[in-house]
Amino acid sequence: MSTSCYSNSLPLRIVLALGSTLIATKPHVTVLSTPYLDAYCSACCGPPSQAGLKRCTRCRAVWYCDLRCQNDDWSIHKHECIAIQRWASSAPSSDVAVPGDAIRCLARILWKRQQEGLGSDWAREINAMQSHRSSIPPSAFESHTHMAHSVVRYMGITSPAELSPFGLNSAGDLVDLISRFTTNTFTLTTYSLTSIGVCICPSIALTNHSCEPNAVIVFPRTAGVPQAQEPLMHLVAIKDIGPNEQIVTAYIDVTLPRELRQKALKETYNFACNCTLCTKRDAVDPRAAMRCPKSCGGICPVPTEEDTLTQCTKCKAVVTTVDTVLDALRIGQEALDKAESLQAKDSTKAKHIVSNMIPILISANLTPSCHPLLAMTRLHQELLIADLSTSLTQQLLDDTIRAAARYSAGLTSILPKGHPVRGVALAELGKLLAVDEPSPHDDAGTPQGQARFPPSGPVRLKLGYETLVKALDELVIGFGTDNGGGLIGKEVRDVIVRLEKELGVWTQGVKNVLEDTKAAPK
Ligand SMILES: C[S@@+](CC[C@H](N)C(=O)[O-])C[C@H]1O[C@@H](n2cnc3c(N)ncnc32)[C@H](O)[C@@H]1O
């Protein structure tokens, strides 16, 4: 595809190898989501050091690593601090004492624009971001207007005249800024891809979307980067990119099937995607696939309400359980939505829903990569990992490893090697396999074909080691080869070194026993 498809798209003249960092830049504005305000620094967006975070004593809502981070943020936080206190004083409950991240991010853009100057490069770059002001659908217009009211209230603006210092001549200009924000905002993530907030970065926002991206956006937190430059946002090539090829990233979760991707892109970004993945119809999409009803090893597309005739691409066996599969897909999606909404508030209930639903989806013959089974497995893994921190039992650890293995297997058939999501999932699985077992089971004498998963003892450690080596191979692509895969790459390397030592001890231990046995008097 040439560079000239969609107005400002990022041009590219040279060949770039996978794993290259194409851009590393600090976003213009970053904001943490409310649940993460006390867990990460509001300036560098890093996790707390051993000394913990320090709270702003005035608004008592935002936290910093130390005085240096607090000072770095003060020129904007001095406005924000007053706004948060004003908002909290009229909030109906403590749950909503701080406005959402979108409102806080928009206000930060406006304060920073005022500070930098309306004619500054900073302001020009924000103004140049694409807006859909003239073609916003009525539903989005309503939500933009609602957001505009909240921004004005949060910033303490009481008349249209008070908008002009921020470069806004009318309320319509604010709605326009909100449209730019919605179209160009990025998710702020940790070095291991947990979403913790939002950010605005006009240069990287020039990249267009594809559901089969050749580049990704990550925050690797590379060793040696001064704290004041963090969070540093990297655009990394995950495929070799040729001359005249457009750099494309994914705006949405590309593990979703076509229909859901199209819906999300239309609603938030106002376009119909016609990338290769959205237009190719010949192959079965693993995001919407089930196993052959005759278990021949082939797969079939899942049936839809419109197309109920589906058969195995290998042996041509026809699926006769169409109604069961359609029901499983429908209730699976409902259960996923419910469990996701409960994850933070009532994780026990969320886990109950997920662990009841997964066997139903598996028995409907869905492949591990099929939606909603893949998303459900990821959620299951997250919930189990959260439980592990409070009670580490062998049963729980093994269940978590099985969920992580199923999730990794599902991702492998969807995402290309080197995609950071794949690398992080493999790293998670490897790290789980490397956890000290509370009560290892005795696998000795189990015939090969019937070996249980996960294994115990040195076999498990070896599997963990191999998984982490594979993970590292992927992480150094997805998080950048030049920085060794960032902080997650370093973490994985540390566990690999530990396992090498432990496996060495095991091997040496076995050798010693063998030698002792040989040397023992008969
Ligand atoms: C973050 S901006 C990308 C940069 C934008 N093309 C520009 O000129 O500034 C997102 C907007 O670009 C357009 N866009 C991005 N990817 C596209 C695609 N694959 N097909 C059509 N339009 C796309 C849509 O209008 C979308 O709302």
PDBQT file of the ligand as one rigid body, heavy atoms in Angstrom, charges set to zero:
ROOT
HETATM    1  C1  LIG A 601      -5.178   8.651  14.457  1.00  0.00    +0.000 C 
HETATM    2  S1  LIG A 601      -5.832   9.288  12.963  1.00  0.00    +0.000 S 
HETATM    3  C2  LIG A 601      -4.648   8.708  11.813  1.00  0.00    +0.000 C 
HETATM    4  C3  LIG A 601      -4.014   9.810  11.030  1.00  0.00    +0.000 C 
HETATM    5  C4  LIG A 601      -4.946  10.446  10.039  1.00  0.00    +0.000 C 
HETATM    6  N1  LIG A 601      -5.041   9.670   8.822  1.00  0.00    +0.000 N 
HETATM    7  C5  LIG A 601      -4.515  11.859   9.687  1.00  0.00    +0.000 C 
HETATM    8  O1  LIG A 601      -4.511  12.198   8.515  1.00  0.00    +0.000 OA
HETATM    9  O2  LIG A 601      -4.194  12.624  10.614  1.00  0.00    +0.000 OA
HETATM   10  C6  LIG A 601      -7.224   8.253  12.807  1.00  0.00    +0.000 C 
HETATM   11  C7  LIG A 601      -8.109   8.585  11.646  1.00  0.00    +0.000 C 
HETATM   12  O3  LIG A 601      -7.449   8.291  10.412  1.00  0.00    +0.000 OA
HETATM   13  C8  LIG A 601      -8.346   7.691   9.479  1.00  0.00    +0.000 C 
HETATM   14  N2  LIG A 601      -7.897   6.305   9.240  1.00  0.00    +0.000 N 
HETATM   15  C9  LIG A 601      -6.954   5.634   9.924  1.00  0.00    +0.000 A 
HETATM   16  N3  LIG A 601      -6.788   4.398   9.438  1.00  0.00    +0.000 NA
HETATM   17  C10 LIG A 601      -7.651   4.258   8.423  1.00  0.00    +0.000 A 
HETATM   18  C11 LIG A 601      -7.974   3.198   7.551  1.00  0.00    +0.000 A 
HETATM   19  N4  LIG A 601      -7.358   2.028   7.622  1.00  0.00    +0.000 N 
HETATM   20  N5  LIG A 601      -8.950   3.411   6.637  1.00  0.00    +0.000 NA
HETATM   21  C12 LIG A 601      -9.590   4.604   6.555  1.00  0.00    +0.000 A 
HETATM   22  N6  LIG A 601      -9.339   5.647   7.370  1.00  0.00    +0.000 NA
HETATM   23  C13 LIG A 601      -8.383   5.488   8.293  1.00  0.00    +0.000 A 
HETATM   24  C14 LIG A 601      -9.715   7.695  10.148  1.00  0.00    +0.000 C 
HETATM   25  O4  LIG A 601     -10.381   8.840   9.756  1.00  0.00    +0.000 OA
HETATM   26  C15 LIG A 601      -9.367   7.751  11.622  1.00  0.00    +0.000 C 
HETATM   27  O5  LIG A 601     -10.388   8.314  12.406  1.00  0.00    +0.000 OA
ENDROOT
TORSDOF 0
